[in-house]
Amino acid sequence: MSKSAVTTEVAKRRTFAIISHPDAGKTTITEKVLLFGNALQKAGTVKGKKSGQHAKSDWMEMEKERGISVTTSVMQFPYAGSLVNLLDTPGHEDFSEDTYRTLTAVDSCLMVIDAAKGVEDRTRKLMEVTRLRDTPIITFMNKLDRDIRDPMELLDEVETELDILCAPITWPIGCGKEFKGVYHIHRDETILYQTGQGHTIQELRVIKGLDNPELDEKVGSDLAAQLRDELELVLGASNEFDHEAFIDGSLTPVFFGTALGNFGVDHMLDGLVSWAPAPQGRETSERKVEASEEKFSGFVFKIQANMDPKHRDRIAFCRIVSGKYEKGMKLHQPRIGKDVRISDALTFLAGDREVLDTAYAGDIIGLHNHGSIQIGDTFTEGEKFRFSGIPNFAPELFKRIRLKDPLKQKQLQKGLIQLSEEGAVQVFRPLINNDLIVGAVGVLQFDVVVARLKAEYNVDALYEHVNVATARWVDCDNERKLDEFRRKADQNLALDGGDNLTYIAPTMVNLSLAQERYPDIVFRTTREH
Ligand code: GDP
């Protein structure tokens, strides 16, 4: 295949994720996006969650309902001549690590805000993460069919709280029961909203121009007058859309609508395909790899157990960074220095997983993992580089895990190490005893681990309190000093699932003292795979 063919395919692709606070409407918007992608017959089948029920095992319920878990993780669909990849980020706070890593695999993000509530906690945190890579952000102000806050005030809040300039692309006409539609600033047209059309693609009803008397007729003269007034103000006071500023992450185009009413989602998608970047290259240990390079490369950002009892395998999600995947090709895995032939990678078109023949940079492929793939692994066509920037975060919660049946120690250890390779949890083995300490970023992870140990490894385990407050990965350029540290501080040292040396501190004070006492040792809160 010629290089230009790879370039053409890559240019078509847009790979993004949705960031939002729980309940802002991420799931609903995903359904509508798929509806537009013609991917599903009828929206509403992405996730069978009952409203308001962010239950403890959203995760497990979802897996059960769908039979296969991976289908909701990546969705590929065509839209307006482009091929869009939407990566799901787990909504629950407890899976934040997974979310962070997923955000390393996208080239842009859609930020969904509940317009009645404004900027919320989790959105703030996720925005911080997107800042690490200056990811371009598109904003969707959702739930216009409810009484929302003053739109000007909302933009103001986004600008000050999230430190990003807002450029409204559409502007709402009324809200709640009075929601009439939006005026599209770039197209100079009003698009009228119809209620009760949430499950279909609505017939487009458009009024050209702002001074068109039809506007007064259709939305009422009061709202029309209000719109004209507001727009004068908005256009004077807010920022114009600037593509460069969008690409460098300093300005976000803003759309208004209602995901539930399926209104405005298409405006956002139009913006996404015309402005969001095509697949971008990534830094590696050796050099920057560009998406248009002919040779395949990619990295694993997520590993997920496939709960389908008939296929008890685990799927490694690999973001293709450059080139093309072809069925049956041989891939090199630099971490273990081995080649593997991949004949059964999965694609995620239309929410169904299927074996695919080709995929290009920007796409996600699912690799069957029988234990040899870890999060952060690089695959190439033979080059030895490794992609950088896929983090592990120091856990903040710790428990000792113990067996009900002591004879199953081996199984327990194997299970925990595999779960830690997936990034489901972290495991620490102290140098001085045989404890197994489970470290998590969120509380829910503990339950998931026990449930999965039982289901997948047939091990009954329970937790006990352990006196650990925090953990840091440690490192030192000087072998001699590291050895000395290992000897003197062995009471507080452990190996994680990948055999990396970790300092586990009973208190934060203990950690500060250790840092003072061993100035040559680097204590890290994140570890790159
Ligand atoms: P997620 O937690 O971000 O995935 O949010 P969901 O998509 O599950 O939505 C949370 C709740 O808000 C659900 O009850 C949705 O039906 C509701 N919802 C989502 N979008 C809208 C909207 O545009 N208008 C209204 N009124 N409700 C919405």
Boltz pocket constraint, residues with backbone or C-beta under 6 A from the ligand:
constraints:
  - pocket:
      binder: B
      contacts: [[A, 20], [A, 21], [A, 22], [A, 23], [A, 24], [A, 25], [A, 26], [A, 27], [A, 28], [A, 29], [A, 51], [A, 52], [A, 91], [A, 142], [A, 143], [A, 144], [A, 145], [A, 146], [A, 257], [A, 258], [A, 259], [A, 260], [A, 261]]
      max_distance: 6.0
